[in-house]
């Protein structure tokens, strides 16, 4: 269900790649494969994205 909501939100959005999200997804995916939980990768991805936004403002 969450995937459907995200998909609907992106319909009509400008077709660009936001590299901060792509970079933040890598440690989140690694954490998902390592821990096999749902919430820990969300926290890791959010923390990575916050750090990226401090260093690399969009």
Secondary structure, 3 states (H helix, E strand, C coil): CHHHHHHHHHCCCCCCCCHHHHHHHHHHHHHHHHHCCCHHHHHHHHHHHHHHHHHCCC
